[in-house]
Amino acid sequence: MTQAQTYRVSHLAALEAESIFIMREVVAELERPVLLFSGGKDSIVMLRLAEKAFAPARIPFPVMHVDTGHNFPEVLEYRDTRVADLGLHLVVASVPEALEAGLVRESADGMRNRIQTPVLLAAVEKYRFDALFGGARRDEEKARAKERVFSFRDDFGQWDPKNQRPELWSLYNGRHHPGESIRIFPLSNWTELDVWHYIASEGLALPRIYYAHEREVIERDGMLYAVNEFLAARAGETPFVETVRYRTVGDASCTAAVRSIADTVEKVIEEVAATRITERGATRGDDRVSEAAMEDRKREGYF
């Protein structure tokens, strides 16, 4: 049997190759790309893919964090350390600064995910970004399952799910007029389990809150929220200490933890392989506003 007949590409290697191809295609087609980097696991994987895509050169675009001001401190610390290690330029689109300037108004429930959208769009306009890499995956949520890899946005930053470009044979169309932009999703075909397998294979460090640890929490609407400066216990809610970890990280006022004893990457992989609820469905309170909450936000310009 010849070498060609015995050669096999693993599932993970195929996903990596596809994502690297997408990143290189963006840099070849578009002028001012940026990578959304929050310090979360998906953006950490994207950053590693970008390293590989352009090595031995440096990553040829900046990274941007749309900062709600309601961040987990462990995640912010990781973000700053990783950006410094790679020598990248970090753009921070600040929701607190936008609130102070009157660009947005605080919502009644205190959650800031919805008011991230005008802050993001203002940063896109200011820096004239025409391609934005995001870590969304189709397995996360119904609206994200509708996305193409190259997701066209009009000059208002809006997404129309009925106006999607075909991507036959992995041919991507980045053509756009001034003011329009393309959202790029290199991890579209990955699953949460794929992400964790890649983290293990690459030996990627993550913020500690992704692994089991003790934290003071309250139970609200069937989810465990950490008690912190952005989220206090309400009348009738009693804080208690629980061993938890986070499957996704975001706004600390609406991102919940899950009970877990998975304190290593191997144990997390076992846990994720056995679960039947997506990480957003299990831990994101802002997605429970309505059945179409994410799609409504995406139509307005959110990722």
N, C-alpha and C positions, 0 to 999 in steps of 0.2 A: 504493500500500500504506500502511495507517495505522500510526501509531506503535505501537499495541497489537499489531499483527500482526508487527512487526519486533523487538519487545522480547524479549530472551533473558536468562535468569539463568544465570550460569556455574555449573559443578559446585561450585566452591569457595565461591561466594557462597551457594548453596543449603545447603551444609553449615554455613556460618557462621550463617545465619538459623535453621536447625534448632537448633543449639546454644544460641544466644541465647534462643530461645523456651523451651527446656528450663530454662535458668537462671532466667528470669523466672517460669516456672511454679512452680519450687521456692520462690522467695521469696514468691510469692503463697499457696502452699498450706501451707508448713511454717514452724515458728517459729524454729528455731535451726540454720541451715545453717552449714557450714564447708567450705572448699576445701582439699584435700590438696595442699600445695605443697612439692616437694622440690628445686626448681631444675633438674629435668629438662625435656626439650623439650615433653612433653605437658602438664605442669602450667604451663609458660610460656605455651603456647597457650591453655589454659583461663583463665589470668589475663587475657590480652588480651581474650578473649571476654567475661569478666566486666566488664572496663572498658567495652566497647562496650554491653553489655546495660543498664548502669545510668547511663551518661553522660547529663548532666553531673554527676550525683551521684557520690559515692564508692561503692566496692564495699561493699555493706551486710552483709558477713559477714567473720569473721576467716579466716586461713589457718593450717593446721597441718602440721607436719613430724614424722613418726614417725622419730626420729633413732636409727639403729643405733649411732652412735659410730664406724662404719667408713666415713666419708664421704671422697669426693675433695675436697681443699681448694678446688679451683677452683669446685666446685658450691656448697659452703657459702658461699663469698664472694659468688657470684652471688645466692644466695637472700637473704642479708642486705641486699645492695645494692638488689635489686628491691623487697623489702618496704618498705625505708626510703623509696625513691623514691615509692611509692604511698601511703605513710602508713598501712599496714595493721597490724593487730594479729597478731603471730605467736605461735602456741601451739606449743611444742616438747614432744612426748611422747618422753621420753628412755629408750632401752633401757639405757644405762649406769646411770642412776639407778634403774631398775627392778631391775637386777642387784644393785646395792648394797643396795636395800631388801628383796631376797629375793622379789620378785614373780615373777621368771623365773630360770631357770638357764642358764648358758652351755652350748651344745650341744657335743658331742664334736668335731665338725668345725670349730668356730669360726665358722661362718656364723650370722648373726643374723636372717636374714629370717623364719624360722619363729617366733622369739620376739618379733617385732614385734607379733603378733596380740594377746596379752594386754595389751601396752602401749597399743595402739590402743584396745582395748575399755575399758580403765581411763580413758583420756582422754575417750572418748565419754560414759561414765557421770559423770565428774567435772564436765564442762562442759555436760552434758545436750544434746549435739548430737543432733538428730533427722534431719538430712540431711547426708550427706557426699559432696561432689563428688570424683570420682576420674577420672584420665585414661586408664583402661583402654579399649582398642579391641578390637572383635571379631576383627580380623585378627591379633592378637598371639599367641593361644594358644587351644586347644580349649575350656577351661573358660570363658574370657572370651567365647567365641563364643555361649555359652548364656545370657549375661546379658541381662536386659531393661535398658532405659534407667533405669527406676526399679526397683531391686533391693531387695526387702523383706528385712529381717533381724529375727529374733525378739529377745526380751528377753535372750537370751544372745549376741547378735551373730552368730548362725549363719545360714547360707544354705542353702536347700533348693532345688536345681535343679528339683525336681518341683512346687514350690509357687510358681510365677511368675504374676504378674498379667498379663492380656491388655493390649495397648497398641494396639488397633485405632484407626485414624485419628489416631494420635499423641495419644490421650487417656490421660493419666497419672494413676494413683491413688496419692496420697500418704497415704491414711488409715492411721493406726497408733495403737496403744495406748501409754500411757506405758511407757518402757523399750525399746520397739521403735524401729527406725530404718530409714531408706531410704538406700541407696547410689545415687548419681546419676552416670551416665556420659554426659556431653554429647558425648563424642567417639566414642561407640559405632560410628557408621557411617563414621568416618574411617579411612583407611589411613595407614601410615607415610609414603607418598609424598604424600598429602594434607597431612599435618602439615608436611612440608618445603616444599611449595608455599606453604602459608599463612605459614610463617616468612619465606619469600622475599618474598611480596607485602606483608607487614606490616613488613618490615625489622627483625624481632625479633633482638635480641642474644641469644647463647647462651653458656654456659660454653665455654671454648676447647677442652676435650677432645672436643667433638663434631666437631672438624675435625682433619685430619691433622697429626700432630706426632711427634717422636721421643720414645720412652719405653723405659725398660728393662723388659723383659718376660721371662717364662718360658712355654714351651709345655707345657700340661697337658691331657690328655684332648682333644687336638685344638683347644684354645682358647688364646688369648694373654692371660695375666694380668699386670698390672703388678706389679712387685716394689715393695712398700711396707711400712709399719710393721704392716699387718694381714695381709700375705701374703708369706711368705718362701720362697725356693727350698728344695725338699726335696733329699734326697740323690739325686744323679744328675741333677739339673736344673741347667742352666747358664744364667744370665741373659745376655741379649743385647739390643742396641739395635735397635728396629724402628720404621718409620714406620707409625703406627696412628691410628685414631680410634675413638671410642665411639659405638655406635648407640643405646645406652640407658645410663643411669647409675643406680647403686644402691649396694648394699653393696660396698665395694672389695675384700672378701675373696672375692666370688663373681661379680663382673661382669667379663667379658672384653672386650678390644678386638678390632678387626678390622684386618687389613692394608689400608691405604688411602693414596692420594695426594690425596684430595679435601679441599682446604684452603679451599674457598669453598662457599657455599650452592648455587651452580649446579652445581658438580662433585659435591656430595653428592646432589643430585637425580638427576643422571645415573647415579650409582652405585646408588642405591636403586631406580631404575626398572629396572635390569638384574638385581638380585638376586632369588633365588627362595627364600630362607630368611628367616623372620621374625627380627626383632631379638632376641626372647627365645630362640628356638631356637638362634641363632648365638652368643649372648653370656652367657646366664644359667646358671651352673653349678648353682644351687639348683633349677632346673626339671628337672634330669637325675636327681634322686633316684629318681623313678619316673615312669611314664607319666601317672599321675593326680596328680602332686605339687601342681600349682596348685589343682586341684579340691579336694583334701584340705584345703589351707590355707584356701580360700574357705569351705568348710563350717564351719571352726573360727571364722571371723570375719575372715579376711584380705581385702584388697581383691581 
